[in-house]
Amino acid sequence: MDCLSEIEDPRAASNGTRHDCREMLVIAICACLCDMDTCEDFAFWAYHRQHWLKRFLTLKNGVPSSTTFYRLFRALDPKHFEAFFRRWVGQIVPAAAPPGQMAVDGKTIRGSADGERRPAHIVSAFSTELGIAFGQERVAQKSNEITAIPELLEALYLQGFLVSIDAMGCQKEIASKIITKGGDYLLMVKGNQPGLLADVSAAFAEGRRNDLPRFEHLDATHGRVVTQLTWTAPASAAAVDAREWPDCKTLAMVASLRQAGGKTSDLERRYYIASREMTPEALAKAVRAHWAVENKLHWMLDVNFSEDACMVKKDNAPKILSLIRRVVLNMLSLDTTQPAFARKKLSKRQKRKFANFDESIMRSMLGIQPI
């Protein structure tokens, strides 16, 4: 509630506003934590939990309807809500947590397409160690991630972080932004930077990489075997322009071979540049860790929160709802609640259902006290 206090209510008081903006957002977060995913779900849950909610909220005019939730989400300023999100994340991150790695990647909310209007595409920054989202930025309708990533990075604290981004984010301006804010970059290099790709790949030509340090990683899970070989070289091994790619220190090549069902895939080569001196083992670990943003954030949002199936389309509502989901996902990631009956650690899906069954557990996850 403290963090939400700075969000301005976009609805005009002259229109007879009956429900407090902050209370509506708290209800939405509580409902989402309890396995509710839509505005209709939020209103249904609030109606049946009025007695519990009134222990914490005033609810002067009862609980809002689903259309009231939708109108508020459409009108809310996403910049204000994003500022709340970052402020709240800053309070819940453990003080002793090291900077670690921040993976930046985009995700499309497919159900938000509206006629000729493209679906909302959200770029997120994700802590691979803590498993929580630090922030997000919506890509403008007539733009792409290249413009959204700098805006997201500008709003985040990057000091000491290793910021990993896929090939779309391999841009000189983005690399400079990360260095300026005290972080280090790990960027995948592909055909969108043909000159850089040619220089880096030349450093790992067949005859040259025999003299370079190498690390091998074998992953034999889920019915397939993936062999990953990683080589690193100092930036001086290629003609990388230090003015265009500031503080570039390490070049890398990762070669992957996948075997499954008696079939072997073609050898895949990927190239990277980093502003931090990294051994092959450290770089291989960082490359694998980057995909946590897909497995622990994007996949979770689609499977456990039905984000792709969400048909909310108008104005700011898709982004506001995506931020509410990330608030709840962060809560679930940091929660250590373990019921006595559970023989193993609960999944996030089970935690949401458990929060709905047990009000004391929900209150513990939310960290709120009665007034």
One Martini backbone bead per residue (centre of mass of N, CA, C, O) as a GRO file, in nm:
protein
  371
    1MET     BB    1   0.056   0.063  -0.019
    2ASP     BB    2   0.294   0.255  -0.014
    3CYS     BB    3   0.375   0.220  -0.317
    4LEU     BB    4   0.078   0.297  -0.430
    5SER     BB    5   0.044   0.604  -0.335
    6GLU     BB    6   0.181   0.735  -0.615
    7ILE     BB    7  -0.068   0.661  -0.767
    8GLU     BB    8  -0.273   0.791  -0.997
    9ASP     BB    9  -0.600   0.864  -1.040
   10PRO     BB   10  -0.755   0.875  -1.362
   11ARG     BB   11  -1.021   0.933  -1.238
   12ALA     BB   12  -1.283   1.135  -1.217
   13ALA     BB   13  -1.453   1.261  -0.948
   14SER     BB   14  -1.708   1.372  -1.112
   15ASN     BB   15  -1.797   1.059  -1.189
   16GLY     BB   16  -1.830   0.895  -0.921
   17THR     BB   17  -1.616   0.759  -0.751
   18ARG     BB   18  -1.637   0.444  -0.555
   19HIS     BB   19  -1.335   0.330  -0.587
   20ASP     BB   20  -1.035   0.268  -0.472
   21CYS     BB   21  -0.746   0.236  -0.635
   22ARG     BB   22  -0.567   0.084  -0.430
   23GLU     BB   23  -0.774  -0.133  -0.354
   24MET     BB   24  -0.802  -0.255  -0.637
   25LEU     BB   25  -0.503  -0.345  -0.664
   26VAL     BB   26  -0.498  -0.530  -0.418
   27ILE     BB   27  -0.720  -0.719  -0.512
   28ALA     BB   28  -0.581  -0.811  -0.774
   29ILE     BB   29  -0.332  -0.934  -0.636
   30CYS     BB   30  -0.478  -1.132  -0.451
   31ALA     BB   31  -0.632  -1.283  -0.676
   32CYS     BB   32  -0.386  -1.371  -0.841
   33LEU     BB   33  -0.258  -1.535  -0.609
   34CYS     BB   34  -0.553  -1.710  -0.621
   35ASP     BB   35  -0.590  -1.803  -0.932
   36MET     BB   36  -0.657  -1.526  -1.079
   37ASP     BB   37  -0.671  -1.377  -1.431
   38THR     BB   38  -0.927  -1.188  -1.441
   39CYS     BB   39  -1.160  -0.950  -1.401
   40GLU     BB   40  -1.382  -1.151  -1.335
   41ASP     BB   41  -1.222  -1.298  -1.115
   42PHE     BB   42  -1.173  -1.061  -0.925
   43ALA     BB   43  -1.474  -1.001  -0.863
   44PHE     BB   44  -1.552  -1.283  -0.764
   45TRP     BB   45  -1.347  -1.303  -0.533
   46ALA     BB   46  -1.425  -1.043  -0.379
   47TYR     BB   47  -1.719  -1.118  -0.316
   48HIS     BB   48  -1.625  -1.389  -0.146
   49ARG     BB   49  -1.395  -1.188   0.031
   50GLN     BB   50  -1.503  -0.944   0.198
   51HIS     BB   51  -1.451  -1.015   0.492
   52TRP     BB   52  -1.142  -1.031   0.466
   53LEU     BB   53  -1.084  -0.751   0.329
   54LYS     BB   54  -1.207  -0.575   0.574
   55ARG     BB   55  -0.943  -0.616   0.755
   56PHE     BB   56  -0.773  -0.404   0.542
   57LEU     BB   57  -1.017  -0.264   0.404
   58THR     BB   58  -1.278  -0.049   0.353
   59LEU     BB   59  -1.503  -0.068   0.135
   60LYS     BB   60  -1.736   0.153   0.114
   61ASN     BB   61  -1.874   0.019  -0.179
   62GLY     BB   62  -1.748  -0.236  -0.187
   63VAL     BB   63  -1.710  -0.418  -0.472
   64PRO     BB   64  -1.598  -0.440  -0.774
   65SER     BB   65  -1.637  -0.472  -1.095
   66SER     BB   66  -1.515  -0.583  -1.387
   67THR     BB   67  -1.549  -0.308  -1.541
   68THR     BB   68  -1.397  -0.139  -1.331
   69PHE     BB   69  -1.129  -0.275  -1.360
   70TYR     BB   70  -1.093  -0.225  -1.666
   71ARG     BB   71  -1.105   0.086  -1.664
   72LEU     BB   72  -0.859   0.125  -1.484
   73PHE     BB   73  -0.646  -0.027  -1.658
   74ARG     BB   74  -0.681   0.156  -1.910
   75ALA     BB   75  -0.606   0.439  -1.750
   76LEU     BB   76  -0.350   0.373  -1.641
   77ASP     BB   77  -0.026   0.459  -1.582
   78PRO     BB   78   0.242   0.264  -1.661
   79LYS     BB   79   0.470   0.435  -1.536
   80HIS     BB   80   0.360   0.436  -1.247
   81PHE     BB   81   0.344   0.127  -1.215
   82GLU     BB   82   0.642   0.073  -1.271
   83ALA     BB   83   0.748   0.239  -1.034
   84PHE     BB   84   0.616   0.067  -0.821
   85PHE     BB   85   0.751  -0.199  -0.894
   86ARG     BB   86   1.047  -0.112  -0.845
   87ARG     BB   87   1.008  -0.023  -0.551
   88TRP     BB   88   0.909  -0.295  -0.445
   89VAL     BB   89   1.150  -0.469  -0.531
   90GLY     BB   90   1.359  -0.309  -0.358
   91GLN     BB   91   1.224  -0.423  -0.084
   92ILE     BB   92   1.239  -0.754  -0.142
   93VAL     BB   93   1.526  -0.758  -0.182
   94PRO     BB   94   1.787  -0.878  -0.057
   95ALA     BB   95   2.047  -0.703   0.081
   96ALA     BB   96   2.274  -0.948   0.028
   97ALA     BB   97   2.238  -0.949  -0.265
   98PRO     BB   98   2.390  -0.998  -0.540
   99PRO     BB   99   2.380  -0.890  -0.852
  100GLY     BB  100   2.459  -1.062  -1.094
  101GLN     BB  101   2.215  -1.159  -1.333
  102MET     BB  102   2.062  -0.994  -1.625
  103ALA     BB  103   1.785  -1.075  -1.815
  104VAL     BB  104   1.695  -0.975  -2.151
  105ASP     BB  105   1.352  -0.997  -2.275
  106GLY     BB  106   1.089  -1.089  -2.496
  107LYS     BB  107   0.712  -1.074  -2.502
  108THR     BB  108   0.413  -1.197  -2.634
  109ILE     BB  109   0.064  -1.106  -2.616
  110ARG     BB  110  -0.146  -1.261  -2.822
  111GLY     BB  111  -0.446  -1.181  -2.716
  112SER     BB  112  -0.399  -0.846  -2.767
  113ALA     BB  113  -0.499  -0.836  -3.034
  114ASP     BB  114  -0.647  -0.557  -3.252
  115GLY     BB  115  -0.678  -0.622  -3.541
  116GLU     BB  116  -0.424  -0.421  -3.667
  117ARG     BB  117  -0.324  -0.446  -3.389
  118ARG     BB  118  -0.072  -0.538  -3.221
  119PRO     BB  119   0.054  -0.715  -2.995
  120ALA     BB  120   0.183  -0.712  -2.702
  121HIS     BB  121   0.526  -0.614  -2.620
  122ILE     BB  122   0.749  -0.738  -2.363
  123VAL     BB  123   1.021  -0.615  -2.177
  124SER     BB  124   1.244  -0.795  -1.961
  125ALA     BB  125   1.390  -0.804  -1.631
  126PHE     BB  126   1.596  -1.081  -1.500
  127SER     BB  127   1.679  -1.268  -1.223
  128THR     BB  128   1.859  -1.563  -1.222
  129GLU     BB  129   1.896  -1.606  -0.909
  130LEU     BB  130   1.605  -1.509  -0.782
  131GLY     BB  131   1.353  -1.521  -0.987
  132ILE     BB  132   1.302  -1.208  -1.071
  133ALA     BB  133   1.148  -0.918  -1.161
  134PHE     BB  134   1.255  -0.576  -1.223
  135GLY     BB  135   1.120  -0.516  -1.516
  136GLN     BB  136   0.936  -0.321  -1.775
  137GLU     BB  137   0.865  -0.280  -2.142
  138ARG     BB  138   0.682  -0.145  -2.387
  139VAL     BB  139   0.639  -0.182  -2.716
  140ALA     BB  140   0.590  -0.003  -2.966
  141GLN     BB  141   0.393  -0.041  -3.239
  142LYS     BB  142   0.633   0.104  -3.443
  143SER     BB  143   0.841  -0.099  -3.309
  144ASN     BB  144   1.111  -0.230  -3.102
  145GLU     BB  145   1.345  -0.353  -2.880
  146ILE     BB  146   1.567  -0.137  -2.941
  147THR     BB  147   1.394   0.096  -2.794
  148ALA     BB  148   1.309  -0.043  -2.517
  149ILE     BB  149   1.571  -0.127  -2.371
  150PRO     BB  150   1.692   0.153  -2.291
  151GLU     BB  151   1.447   0.235  -2.115
  152LEU     BB  152   1.476   0.007  -1.913
  153LEU     BB  153   1.775   0.054  -1.826
  154GLU     BB  154   1.738   0.347  -1.723
  155ALA     BB  155   1.541   0.242  -1.473
  156LEU     BB  156   1.782   0.071  -1.372
  157TYR     BB  157   1.993  -0.111  -1.163
  158LEU     BB  158   2.342  -0.203  -1.279
  159GLN     BB  159   2.543  -0.231  -1.064
  160GLY     BB  160   2.737  -0.526  -1.126
  161PHE     BB  161   2.590  -0.634  -1.362
  162LEU     BB  162   2.509  -0.896  -1.586
  163VAL     BB  163   2.397  -0.822  -1.912
  164SER     BB  164   2.177  -1.023  -2.096
  165ILE     BB  165   2.146  -1.046  -2.463
  166ASP     BB  166   2.030  -1.087  -2.749
  167ALA     BB  167   2.070  -0.999  -3.078
  168MET     BB  168   1.877  -0.753  -3.075
  169GLY     BB  169   2.072  -0.610  -2.837
  170CYS     BB  170   2.315  -0.578  -3.045
  171GLN     BB  171   2.410  -0.259  -2.954
  172LYS     BB  172   2.594   0.017  -2.908
  173GLU     BB  173   2.399   0.179  -2.723
  174ILE     BB  174   2.348  -0.049  -2.518
  175ALA     BB  175   2.637  -0.096  -2.429
  176SER     BB  176   2.684   0.196  -2.328
  177LYS     BB  177   2.458   0.203  -2.117
  178ILE     BB  178   2.566  -0.022  -1.933
  179ILE     BB  179   2.842   0.106  -1.872
  180THR     BB  180   2.741   0.382  -1.761
  181LYS     BB  181   2.571   0.212  -1.521
  182GLY     BB  182   2.792  -0.021  -1.414
  183GLY     BB  183   2.788  -0.253  -1.612
  184ASP     BB  184   2.769  -0.562  -1.791
  185TYR     BB  185   2.806  -0.732  -2.101
  186LEU     BB  186   2.610  -0.995  -2.286
  187LEU     BB  187   2.630  -1.058  -2.637
  188MET     BB  188   2.475  -1.159  -2.910
  189VAL     BB  189   2.597  -1.259  -3.237
  190LYS     BB  190   2.472  -1.160  -3.556
  191GLY     BB  191   2.354  -1.052  -3.871
  192ASN     BB  192   2.294  -0.750  -3.762
  193GLN     BB  193   2.632  -0.773  -3.726
  194PRO     BB  194   2.839  -0.847  -3.970
  195GLY     BB  195   3.118  -0.737  -3.889
  196LEU     BB  196   3.132  -0.857  -3.604
  197LEU     BB  197   3.082  -1.152  -3.683
  198ALA     BB  198   3.335  -1.184  -3.860
  199ASP     BB  199   3.544  -1.119  -3.639
  200VAL     BB  200   3.464  -1.332  -3.425
  201SER     BB  201   3.468  -1.591  -3.602
  202ALA     BB  202   3.772  -1.564  -3.683
  203ALA     BB  203   3.881  -1.626  -3.387
  204PHE     BB  204   3.732  -1.941  -3.441
  205ALA     BB  205   3.884  -2.086  -3.627
  206GLU     BB  206   3.984  -2.400  -3.677
  207GLY     BB  207   4.303  -2.333  -3.627
  208ARG     BB  208   4.271  -2.136  -3.361
  209ARG     BB  209   4.102  -2.290  -3.124
  210ASN     BB  210   4.323  -2.497  -3.021
  211ASP     BB  211   4.465  -2.251  -2.834
  212LEU     BB  212   4.204  -2.237  -2.668
  213PRO     BB  213   3.999  -2.224  -2.424
  214ARG     BB  214   3.790  -2.496  -2.283
  215PHE     BB  215   3.439  -2.602  -2.243
  216GLU     BB  216   3.242  -2.882  -2.118
  217HIS     BB  217   2.888  -2.960  -2.157
  218LEU     BB  218   2.651  -3.199  -2.012
  219ASP     BB  219   2.302  -3.273  -2.108
  220ALA     BB  220   2.095  -3.544  -1.954
  221THR     BB  221   1.770  -3.465  -2.031
  222HIS     BB  222   1.456  -3.531  -2.139
  223GLY     BB  223   1.565  -3.749  -2.361
  224ARG     BB  224   1.840  -3.580  -2.396
  225VAL     BB  225   2.155  -3.475  -2.557
  226VAL     BB  226   2.373  -3.201  -2.464
  227THR     BB  227   2.647  -3.051  -2.626
  228GLN     BB  228   2.880  -2.804  -2.487
  229LEU     BB  229   3.104  -2.576  -2.642
  230THR     BB  230   3.356  -2.345  -2.503
  231TRP     BB  231   3.507  -2.045  -2.622
  232THR     BB  232   3.774  -1.812  -2.550
  233ALA     BB  233   3.874  -1.462  -2.611
  234PRO     BB  234   4.032  -1.194  -2.656
  235ALA     BB  235   3.961  -0.897  -2.810
  236SER     BB  236   4.247  -0.893  -2.962
  237ALA     BB  237   4.167  -1.138  -3.166
  238ALA     BB  238   4.003  -0.893  -3.282
  239ALA     BB  239   3.855  -0.616  -3.474
  240VAL     BB  240   3.737  -0.458  -3.222
  241ASP     BB  241   3.574  -0.165  -3.165
  242ALA     BB  242   3.607   0.023  -2.874
  243ARG     BB  243   3.414   0.261  -2.952
  244GLU     BB  244   3.158   0.079  -3.017
  245TRP     BB  245   3.267  -0.148  -2.790
  246PRO     BB  246   3.281  -0.095  -2.481
  247ASP     BB  247   3.498  -0.286  -2.290
  248CYS     BB  248   3.583  -0.514  -2.460
  249LYS     BB  249   3.719  -0.852  -2.356
  250THR     BB  250   3.523  -1.090  -2.470
  251LEU     BB  251   3.520  -1.381  -2.663
  252ALA     BB  252   3.273  -1.619  -2.812
  253MET     BB  253   3.207  -1.978  -2.853
  254VAL     BB  254   2.911  -2.182  -2.911
  255ALA     BB  255   2.875  -2.537  -2.930
  256SER     BB  256   2.593  -2.738  -3.039
  257LEU     BB  257   2.466  -3.077  -2.957
  258ARG     BB  258   2.180  -3.279  -3.049
  259GLN     BB  259   2.032  -3.575  -2.887
  260ALA     BB  260   1.734  -3.752  -3.019
  261GLY     BB  261   1.586  -4.036  -3.109
  262GLY     BB  262   1.857  -4.111  -3.282
  263LYS     BB  263   1.917  -3.804  -3.336
  264THR     BB  264   2.129  -3.555  -3.497
  265SER     BB  265   2.215  -3.248  -3.499
  266ASP     BB  266   2.333  -2.976  -3.602
  267LEU     BB  267   2.582  -2.767  -3.566
  268GLU     BB  268   2.579  -2.500  -3.331
  269ARG     BB  269   2.668  -2.152  -3.365
  270ARG     BB  270   2.771  -1.909  -3.116
  271TYR     BB  271   2.813  -1.556  -3.050
  272TYR     BB  272   3.018  -1.341  -2.828
  273ILE     BB  273   3.017  -1.050  -2.613
  274ALA     BB  274   3.225  -0.896  -2.345
  275SER     BB  275   3.304  -0.669  -2.061
  276ARG     BB  276   3.412  -0.935  -1.929
  277GLU     BB  277   3.626  -1.142  -1.781
  278MET     BB  278   3.602  -1.482  -1.915
  279THR     BB  279   3.561  -1.796  -1.883
  280PRO     BB  280   3.429  -2.063  -2.033
  281GLU     BB  281   3.262  -2.151  -1.786
  282ALA     BB  282   3.130  -1.876  -1.715
  283LEU     BB  283   3.001  -1.827  -1.991
  284ALA     BB  284   2.831  -2.084  -2.012
  285LYS     BB  285   2.663  -2.023  -1.759
  286ALA     BB  286   2.543  -1.750  -1.860
  287VAL     BB  287   2.402  -1.860  -2.113
  288ARG     BB  288   2.215  -2.055  -1.961
  289ALA     BB  289   2.090  -1.846  -1.759
  290HIS     BB  290   1.938  -1.665  -1.960
  291TRP     BB  291   1.693  -1.882  -2.005
  292ALA     BB  292   1.527  -1.813  -1.747
  293VAL     BB  293   1.337  -1.602  -1.880
  294GLU     BB  294   1.178  -1.830  -2.022
  295ASN     BB  295   1.129  -2.056  -1.793
  296LYS     BB  296   1.061  -1.851  -1.526
  297LEU     BB  297   0.868  -1.645  -1.688
  298HIS     BB  298   0.724  -1.689  -1.965
  299TRP     BB  299   0.621  -1.976  -1.909
  300MET     BB  300   0.472  -1.911  -1.646
  301LEU     BB  301   0.273  -1.702  -1.765
  302ASP     BB  302   0.137  -1.903  -1.963
  303VAL     BB  303   0.076  -2.157  -1.777
  304ASN     BB  304  -0.010  -2.018  -1.483
  305PHE     BB  305  -0.156  -1.727  -1.617
  306SER     BB  306  -0.264  -1.715  -1.914
  307GLU     BB  307  -0.147  -1.480  -2.098
  308ASP     BB  308  -0.201  -1.556  -2.401
  309ALA     BB  309  -0.524  -1.591  -2.340
  310CYS     BB  310  -0.555  -1.301  -2.296
  311MET     BB  311  -0.814  -1.058  -2.420
  312VAL     BB  312  -0.685  -0.804  -2.347
  313LYS     BB  313  -0.654  -0.479  -2.544
  314LYS     BB  314  -0.700  -0.201  -2.422
  315ASP     BB  315  -0.472   0.013  -2.397
  316ASN     BB  316  -0.322  -0.041  -2.070
  317ALA     BB  317  -0.420  -0.324  -1.971
  318PRO     BB  318  -0.200  -0.532  -2.059
  319LYS     BB  319   0.032  -0.407  -1.884
  320ILE     BB  320  -0.098  -0.408  -1.606
  321LEU     BB  321  -0.148  -0.714  -1.593
  322SER     BB  322   0.149  -0.798  -1.633
  323LEU     BB  323   0.244  -0.664  -1.366
  324ILE     BB  324   0.068  -0.823  -1.172
  325ARG     BB  325   0.191  -1.097  -1.241
  326ARG     BB  326   0.484  -1.017  -1.151
  327VAL     BB  327   0.423  -0.965  -0.861
  328VAL     BB  328   0.329  -1.256  -0.799
  329LEU     BB  329   0.576  -1.410  -0.902
  330ASN     BB  330   0.770  -1.286  -0.697
  331MET     BB  331   0.631  -1.389  -0.446
  332LEU     BB  332   0.661  -1.692  -0.517
  333SER     BB  333   0.976  -1.697  -0.542
  334LEU     BB  334   1.025  -1.586  -0.229
  335ASP     BB  335   0.864  -1.801  -0.110
  336THR     BB  336   0.881  -2.042   0.192
  337THR     BB  337   0.632  -2.193   0.206
  338GLN     BB  338   0.556  -2.505   0.406
  339PRO     BB  339   0.351  -2.738   0.438
  340ALA     BB  340   0.308  -3.016   0.633
  341PHE     BB  341   0.184  -3.211   0.400
  342ALA     BB  342   0.430  -3.160   0.229
  343ARG     BB  343   0.693  -3.352   0.079
  344LYS     BB  344   0.739  -3.113  -0.122
  345LYS     BB  345   0.795  -2.864  -0.310
  346LEU     BB  346   0.611  -2.620  -0.421
  347SER     BB  347   0.462  -2.504  -0.674
  348LYS     BB  348   0.334  -2.225  -0.812
  349ARG     BB  349   0.059  -2.343  -0.869
  350GLN     BB  350   0.013  -2.453  -0.579
  351LYS     BB  351   0.046  -2.185  -0.427
  352ARG     BB  352  -0.205  -2.045  -0.539
  353LYS     BB  353  -0.408  -2.251  -0.430
  354PHE     BB  354  -0.321  -2.236  -0.132
  355ALA     BB  355  -0.391  -1.935  -0.092
  356ASN     BB  356  -0.701  -1.983  -0.140
  357PHE     BB  357  -0.741  -2.189   0.104
  358ASP     BB  358  -0.533  -2.005   0.291
  359GLU     BB  359  -0.538  -1.703   0.448
  360SER     BB  360  -0.270  -1.703   0.612
  361ILE     BB  361  -0.088  -1.753   0.369
  362MET     BB  362  -0.165  -1.508   0.204
  363ARG     BB  363  -0.078  -1.298   0.416
  364SER     BB  364   0.218  -1.387   0.425
  365MET     BB  365   0.282  -1.329   0.124
  366LEU     BB  366   0.192  -1.018   0.141
  367GLY     BB  367   0.271  -0.869   0.418
  368ILE     BB  368   0.005  -0.813   0.589
  369GLN     BB  369  -0.192  -0.614   0.817
  370PRO     BB  370  -0.418  -0.534   1.020
  371ILE     BB  371  -0.638  -0.234   1.098
   0.00000   0.00000   0.00000
